[in-house]
Amino acid sequence: MDDGDDIVMRSWTGTIIGPLNCVHEGRIYQLKLVCDKDYPDKPPAVRFHSRINLACVHPDTGVVEADKLPTLREWRREYTMEHLLTQLKKEMAAPHNRRLPQPPEGTFFFHHQ
């Protein structure tokens, strides 16, 4: 959780360690998940902080585009943030993403506050 004083627990930081046997292997990716008042009926907003090149991630903002990730597009109330992170990790290893050239490790998307 990002803010220990946030009693509604809306903002979270997630970490994904890149899966084996692909360009993401051993990399550590940080992302932010924000649950609005409609969560868990609606999915959280997800944005990578670490730079990554994935088909479902906007290349300039790091936002995971819901229409390009089945887990977000077909969200179900019983899905959890853990399920979402697991699906993103599987997406990294998918044939269309596993060999995409990646930005230098340790670089981040710039976010306006």
C-alpha positions as a printed Julia matrix, in Angstrom:
113×3 Matrix{Float64}:
   0.0     0.0     0.0
   1.34    3.46   -0.88
  -0.11    5.42    2.04
  -0.54    3.78    5.44
  -3.12    6.43    6.37
  -5.34    5.62    3.37
  -8.19    3.86    5.17
  -9.92    2.97    1.89
  -6.71    1.33    0.57
  -6.98    2.69   -2.98
  -3.36    3.15   -4.05
  -0.92    0.24   -4.21
   2.59   -0.38   -5.51
   3.23   -3.69   -7.24
   6.4    -5.47   -8.27
   6.87   -8.04  -11.01
  10.09   -9.97  -11.49
  10.48  -10.73  -15.19
   9.8   -14.35  -16.2
  12.55  -16.74  -17.28
  13.64  -17.34  -20.87
  12.65  -13.97  -22.32
  14.01  -10.42  -22.54
  12.41   -9.63  -19.15
  14.29  -12.35  -17.25
  15.62  -11.09  -13.92
  14.36   -7.54  -14.4
  12.34   -5.96  -11.61
   9.36   -3.88  -12.7
   7.5    -1.47  -10.44
   3.93   -0.47  -11.12
   1.1     1.41   -9.48
  -2.43    0.12   -9.06
  -5.23    2.49   -8.13
  -8.62    1.17   -7.08
 -11.44    3.67   -7.35
 -14.73    3.52   -5.48
 -16.08    0.9    -7.92
 -13.37   -1.68   -7.17
 -13.71   -4.71   -7.14
 -16.64   -4.42   -9.54
 -14.37   -2.46  -11.92
 -10.66   -3.15  -12.41
  -7.93   -1.0   -10.91
  -6.05    1.47  -13.08
  -2.57    0.08  -13.69
   0.53    2.01  -14.71
   4.12    0.84  -14.95
   6.66    3.07  -13.23
   9.56    1.08  -14.7
   9.95    1.51  -18.44
   8.81   -1.55  -20.36
   7.95   -2.38  -23.94
   4.78   -4.54  -23.97
   1.94   -4.6   -26.47
  -0.6    -3.71  -23.75
   1.39   -0.8   -22.25
   1.23    2.73  -23.68
   4.82    3.52  -24.77
   4.78    7.13  -23.49
   2.84    6.85  -20.23
   3.31    3.3   -18.96
  -0.47    2.9   -18.61
  -1.72   -0.65  -19.09
  -4.41   -0.26  -21.72
  -7.49   -2.19  -20.59
  -8.66   -2.96  -24.12
  -5.33   -4.69  -24.86
  -5.14   -6.92  -21.77
  -7.86   -9.57  -21.46
  -7.76   -9.57  -17.65
  -8.7    -5.87  -17.56
 -10.98   -5.94  -20.59
 -12.96   -8.9   -19.2
 -12.64   -7.99  -15.51
 -14.6   -10.06  -13.0
 -15.37   -9.1    -9.42
 -13.53  -12.16   -8.07
 -10.22  -11.16   -9.7
  -7.57   -9.83   -7.33
  -4.59   -7.55   -7.74
  -2.39  -10.64   -7.38
  -4.26  -12.25  -10.3
  -3.72   -9.1   -12.36
   0.03   -9.02  -11.62
   0.32  -12.72  -12.49
  -1.44  -12.12  -15.81
   0.89   -9.22  -16.61
   3.87  -11.49  -15.92
   2.39  -14.11  -18.27
   1.91  -11.37  -20.87
   5.66  -10.6   -20.68
   6.42  -14.21  -21.65
   3.79  -14.36  -24.42
   5.2   -14.94  -27.93
   4.33  -11.42  -29.14
   6.17   -9.79  -26.19
   8.95  -12.13  -25.12
  11.58  -10.79  -27.53
  10.6    -7.13  -27.88
  13.58   -4.79  -27.42
  13.44   -3.22  -23.97
  14.46    0.19  -22.62
  17.58    0.21  -20.43
  17.0    -1.41  -17.06
  16.47    1.09  -14.25
  14.72    3.69  -16.42
  11.28    5.04  -15.56
   8.25    6.65  -17.17
   7.9    10.34  -16.35
   4.56   11.04  -14.65
   2.99   14.42  -14.09
   1.48   14.8   -10.65
